[in-house]
Amino acid sequence: MNHSSNEVKQLLARVCSVLGKTVPPQQMAPEFLKPVIPMLVNGTKEKNSYVKANSELALVSVLRLRHSDDMQQVASLLTLFYITFVLSACIEVGNSSQVKLSRRTLA
């Protein structure tokens, strides 16, 4: 969701939503979910209401929140991995203020 155009952000969220509805859970690869989930979460924080709504719908579809707990377990594992990755990257930089900011932001 780093593009400047809201139409591109909406399209990206809609494509993720369609993929979440059509691809079976067994074929939903963690390699796909790993970059998509944080991107869609960032989309829910956008000012544009269409981008925000489409990102929320895409998260529901991709995580299959209306179907089963299997994808929720995968999502929580990916979230934990993402938090660990961000914190370790901040620690490697050696800037303690970034670590505090990251922990505050992720909490």
C-alpha positions as CSV (number, residue, x, y, z in Angstrom):
1,M,0.0,0.0,0.0
2,N,2.9,2.3,-0.7
3,H,1.5,3.6,-4.0
4,S,0.3,7.2,-4.1
5,S,-2.9,6.4,-6.1
6,N,-6.0,5.4,-4.1
7,E,-7.3,3.5,-7.1
8,V,-4.3,1.3,-7.1
9,K,-4.6,0.7,-3.4
10,Q,-8.3,-0.2,-3.9
11,L,-7.5,-2.6,-6.7
12,L,-4.8,-4.3,-4.7
13,A,-7.2,-4.9,-1.8
14,R,-9.9,-6.2,-4.2
15,V,-7.5,-8.6,-5.8
16,C,-6.5,-9.9,-2.4
17,S,-10.1,-10.2,-1.5
18,V,-10.9,-12.3,-4.6
19,L,-7.9,-14.5,-4.0
20,G,-9.0,-15.0,-0.4
21,K,-12.4,-16.1,-1.6
22,T,-11.3,-18.3,-4.5
23,V,-8.1,-20.0,-3.4
24,P,-8.6,-23.0,-1.1
25,P,-7.0,-22.7,2.3
26,Q,-4.6,-25.6,1.6
27,Q,-3.1,-23.7,-1.3
28,M,-2.8,-20.3,0.5
29,A,0.9,-20.2,0.9
30,P,2.6,-18.5,3.9
31,E,4.9,-16.9,1.4
32,F,1.9,-15.1,0.0
33,L,0.4,-14.2,3.4
34,K,3.6,-12.9,4.9
35,P,3.7,-9.7,2.8
36,V,0.0,-9.4,2.2
37,I,-1.3,-9.3,5.8
38,P,0.9,-6.3,6.9
39,M,0.1,-4.5,3.7
40,L,-3.7,-4.9,4.2
41,V,-3.4,-3.9,7.9
42,N,-1.6,-0.7,6.7
43,G,-4.5,-0.2,4.2
44,T,-7.0,-0.2,7.1
45,K,-5.2,2.9,8.4
46,E,-5.6,4.9,5.2
47,K,-7.6,8.1,5.1
48,N,-9.5,7.1,2.0
49,S,-12.6,5.2,3.2
50,Y,-12.8,3.0,0.1
51,V,-9.2,1.9,0.6
52,K,-9.9,1.3,4.2
53,A,-13.1,-0.7,3.6
54,N,-11.6,-2.8,0.8
55,S,-8.6,-3.6,3.0
56,E,-10.8,-4.7,5.8
57,L,-12.9,-6.9,3.5
58,A,-9.7,-8.4,2.0
59,L,-8.4,-9.2,5.5
60,V,-11.6,-11.0,6.3
61,S,-11.4,-13.0,3.0
62,V,-7.7,-13.8,3.2
63,L,-7.8,-14.8,6.9
64,R,-11.1,-16.6,6.3
65,L,-12.5,-15.1,9.5
66,R,-16.0,-16.2,8.7
67,H,-14.9,-19.9,8.0
68,S,-12.5,-21.6,10.2
69,D,-9.8,-21.2,12.8
70,D,-7.0,-22.8,10.6
71,M,-6.2,-19.5,8.8
72,Q,-6.4,-17.6,12.0
73,Q,-3.7,-19.8,13.5
74,V,-1.5,-19.2,10.4
75,A,-2.2,-15.4,10.6
76,S,-1.2,-15.3,14.3
77,L,2.0,-17.2,13.6
78,L,2.8,-14.8,10.8
79,T,2.0,-11.8,13.0
80,L,4.4,-13.2,15.7
81,F,7.1,-13.7,13.1
82,Y,6.6,-10.2,11.8
83,I,6.9,-8.6,15.2
84,T,10.0,-10.7,16.0
85,F,11.5,-9.6,12.6
86,V,10.8,-5.9,13.2
87,L,12.2,-6.0,16.7
88,S,15.3,-7.9,15.7
89,A,15.9,-5.4,12.9
90,C,15.7,-2.5,15.3
91,I,18.0,-4.1,17.7
92,E,20.6,-4.8,15.0
93,V,20.5,-1.1,14.1
94,G,21.4,-0.4,17.7
95,N,19.0,2.5,18.2
96,S,17.1,1.9,21.5
97,S,14.6,4.6,20.7
98,Q,13.5,2.7,17.6
99,V,13.1,-0.5,19.7
100,K,10.9,1.4,22.2
101,L,8.9,3.0,19.3
102,S,8.4,-0.4,17.6
103,R,7.2,-2.0,20.8
104,R,4.8,0.8,21.4
105,T,3.6,0.8,17.8
106,L,3.1,-3.0,17.7
107,A,1.3,-3.2,21.1
